[in-house]
Amino acid sequence: AVVSTQSTGTVIVSSIRPASPAYKTELLNVGNQLLEINGRSLVGLSYEAIISYIRSLLPSTKIEMQVVPGSPVLVIELIRPDLKYPLGFSVKDGHITTLVRGSIGERAGVRVGHRIIAINGESTVTLDHDSIAGILLSETGKLLLKTMPSQIFNLMLGLEEPEYL
């Protein structure tokens, strides 16, 4: 499995190698948050510390994980009554880079480090920055976003190479 750390200190499964023990158990899924492995908490550890710890366990025949199930895709409903109300987040090339505390975006569940993959049911995967920003700046009423962690998005599109453990 491949894990990535979020800016919040959480560890998310971002890819699982087919035919690997993790794949064969059918218990670990992309989007799951790992809380602990073999009784050791992973919360707040750096990426390097987590990788080092996992590698120190290999080739162990038994690894126990405590996970929180999760889907890599979030569906977020934003309500913007008028253009005079900013959504409260910044986007660069479809990736959410900043979030204003107390904003429409924060209250709806927008997350920094996610990639917007659809707006109002229309894919944004092939849209450029100006097109995505244009939609976000011009829409009022209900705005339905689908997002996923940027690293998972990049792995799925082959923009990053997974490092399997």
C-alpha positions in Angstrom: 0.0 0.0 0.0 1.0 3.6 -0.5 0.4 6.1 2.2 0.5 9.8 2.2 0.4 12.3 5.0 -1.9 15.2 5.0 -1.1 18.6 6.4 -3.3 17.7 9.3 -0.9 14.9 10.3 -3.3 12.1 9.2 -2.2 9.1 7.1 -4.3 8.2 4.1 -4.0 5.1 1.9 -3.6 6.5 -1.6 -2.9 3.3 -3.6 -2.9 -0.5 -3.1 -0.8 -2.8 -5.3 -2.9 -5.5 -6.9 -2.1 -9.0 -5.7 -0.4 -7.7 -2.5 -1.4 -9.0 0.9 -3.2 -5.7 1.6 -5.1 -6.1 -1.6 -6.0 -9.7 -0.9 -7.5 -9.1 2.5 -10.1 -6.8 0.9 -10.0 -4.9 4.2 -7.9 -1.9 3.2 -9.2 0.6 0.8 -8.0 3.8 -0.9 -9.1 6.7 1.2 -8.8 4.8 4.5 -7.1 6.7 7.3 -4.5 4.7 9.2 -4.5 5.4 12.9 -2.1 2.8 14.2 0.0 -0.2 13.1 0.8 -3.1 15.5 -0.3 -0.9 18.4 1.8 2.1 17.5 -0.1 5.4 16.8 0.7 7.0 13.5 -1.1 10.2 14.3 1.1 13.3 13.9 4.2 11.3 12.7 6.1 12.6 9.7 6.0 10.8 6.4 9.6 9.7 6.8 8.9 8.3 10.3 5.9 6.4 9.1 7.7 4.9 6.1 10.7 3.9 8.3 8.4 2.3 10.8 6.4 0.3 8.2 9.7 -0.8 6.5 11.0 -2.0 9.8 8.0 -4.4 10.1 8.6 -6.0 6.7 8.7 -8.8 5.8 6.6 -9.5 8.8 3.8 -12.1 8.3 1.3 -10.3 10.4 0.6 -6.6 10.5 -2.5 -5.3 12.4 -3.9 -1.9 11.5 -6.5 0.3 13.0 -8.2 2.3 10.2 -11.0 4.7 9.8 -12.9 3.9 6.6 -13.2 6.7 4.1 -13.8 7.4 0.5 -11.3 9.4 -1.4 -14.1 11.5 -3.0 -15.9 14.1 -1.0 -19.2 15.7 -2.2 -19.5 19.2 -0.9 -22.6 21.4 -1.2 -21.9 25.1 -1.1 -24.7 27.6 -0.8 -23.8 31.1 -2.1 -26.7 33.5 -2.0 -25.1 36.2 -4.0 -21.7 37.0 -5.7 -20.9 39.5 -2.9 -20.2 36.5 -0.6 -16.8 35.0 -1.4 -16.5 31.2 -1.2 -13.5 31.6 1.0 -10.9 29.3 -0.6 -8.2 29.6 -3.2 -7.6 27.3 -6.1 -4.5 26.7 -8.2 -4.8 24.5 -11.3 -7.9 22.8 -9.7 -6.1 22.2 -6.3 -7.5 23.9 -3.2 -4.5 25.8 -1.7 -6.0 28.0 1.1 -9.2 28.2 3.1 -10.6 31.1 5.1 -11.7 30.3 8.6 -15.5 30.7 9.0 -16.1 31.0 5.2 -18.8 29.4 3.1 -16.2 26.9 2.0 -15.0 25.9 5.5 -18.5 25.5 6.8 -19.4 23.3 3.9 -16.3 21.0 4.3 -13.9 22.2 1.7 -10.3 20.9 2.4 -6.9 22.3 1.6 -4.9 19.7 -0.4 -7.8 18.4 -2.4 -8.3 18.6 -6.1 -11.7 19.6 -7.5 -12.8 16.9 -9.9 -16.3 18.1 -10.7 -18.5 21.1 -10.3 -22.3 20.7 -10.5 -21.9 17.3 -12.0 -19.5 18.4 -14.8 -15.9 17.1 -14.7 -13.2 19.6 -14.2 -10.3 17.1 -14.7 -9.4 18.5 -18.1 -10.2 22.2 -17.4 -7.5 24.7 -17.0 -7.1 27.1 -14.0 -9.0 30.0 -15.6 -12.0 27.8 -16.5 -12.3 26.4 -13.0 -11.8 29.8 -11.3 -14.3 31.3 -13.7 -17.0 28.8 -12.7 -16.3 29.3 -9.0 -16.3 33.1 -9.3 -19.5 33.3 -11.3 -21.9 30.7 -9.7 -24.6 31.6 -7.1 -27.1 29.4 -5.3 -26.2 25.7 -4.8 -22.8 24.7 -5.9 -21.9 21.0 -5.8 -18.2 20.2 -5.7 -16.6 16.7 -5.8 -13.0 16.7 -4.5 -10.4 14.2 -3.6 -6.9 14.4 -2.0 -4.5 15.8 -4.6 -2.0 13.0 -4.1 -4.6 10.3 -4.9 -5.7 12.4 -8.0 -2.1 12.6 -9.1 -1.5 8.9 -8.7 -4.7 8.0 -10.6 -3.6 10.2 -13.5 -0.1 9.0 -13.5 1.3 12.4 -12.5 3.2 10.7 -9.6 4.7 7.3 -9.3 3.6 5.3 -6.3 6.2 4.0 -3.9 4.8 0.6 -2.7 5.7 -0.7 0.7 
